[in-house]
Amino acid sequence: MASVEIQNVRKAYGDVETIKGVSIDVPDGSFVALVGPSGCGKSTLLRMIAGLEEISGGTIRIDSRVVNDVEPKHRDIAMVFQNYALYPHMTIAENMGFSLRLAKRPKPEIAERVADAARILGLADYLDRYPKQLSGGQRQRVAMGRAIVRNPKVFLFDEPLSNLDAQLRVQMRAELKDIHARIRTTTVYVTHDQIEAMTMADRIVVMRAGVIEQIGAPLDLYDRPANTFVAGFIGSPSMNFLNGVISDDRQSVVTGDGVVLPLASPAAAEAGRPVVYGIRPEHLSAGSADAPLSLAITTVEPTGSETFLLGSIGEQKVSAQLRERIVTKPGDQLPLTLMPSNAHLFDAKTGLRIE
């Protein structure tokens, strides 16, 4: 195992800079997820760690060794892609042991490593089969097994679950987390799915347009997002944002149409300052008739365990995720309550968090 250090790394294609001075420390044995929208640079950064993309500036170290000019095969990393890239004419055992055969490892060692990886991944009964005889989830396990047998210092995953259906993705998330807990190999995992990142990673790196917006533990990012971008990206459904100004007594935010949104303590901002009030859908609940907020419902989505509502408070769009079952329909007005301690406050101009 090894740590990965990324220091002020840049990537430019001609005059266009796509990675803009990124620095990340990945501790030995940790699981770090890179998340962000398409085009944010997360896959490019992963490929630079792997040596598949040249860096335009900065330094990458693996196990304290600078690898800027080291070929991929000499970096002691293993990469798993979203497309399984299995050889159809080889058995599962042959696919998993292929890199070891290329390295001219002894046959008994190859057989032992393949058997160990197959046991970890639940593939022991499938070693004599061919890829076409396996399901998508099983083929992804084979791709992971091909990486595990190499016993690398670092695993790199590039959206490995994106080709799987929703139920299988949930299962594979749990399996990946369990595998990492057992083998503790340093892992860098790229995904656009923040649920994957939240459920598997020790630390999350949120990227946008080639820069890092925030790094932290999953619940730290959920509870204390640094700005409106992170607040809107982490958490599903996304956080609600309502525009307003700080009230005269700084105890609330008042929207343009007079809706009063309470704060847990006086705002660390002057009265009249334009701000964005953030509240997550799951932190809203149905209230009594005299509740301070009222949601004009436009869409009702019952799922059994909860009810998801879309509508507006005043003139601003809001969603609510209610744990209780309620009888309501589009066009109704639903009283809502919230705990001020669950609210987030951001500067309207910069989007930065206001403590």
ABEGO torsion letter per residue (X at the ends): XBBBBBBGBBBBBEABBABBGBBBBBBBGBBBBBBEBBGAGAAAAAAAAAGABBBABEBBBBGGBBAAABBAAAAGBBBBBABAGBBAABBAAAAAAAAAAAAGBBAAAAAAAAAAAAAAAGAAAAAABBAAABBAAAAAAAAAAAAAAAGBABBBBBGAAAABBAAAAAAAAAAAAAAAAAAGBBBBBBBABAAAAAAABABBBBBBGGBBABBEBAAAAAABBABAAAAAABEOBBBBBBBBBBBAAGABBBBAAGBBBBBABBBBBBBGBBBBBBBBAAABBBBBAABABBBBBABBBBAGABBBBBBBBEABBBBBBBABBBBBBBGBBBBBBBBAAABBBBBAAAGBBBX
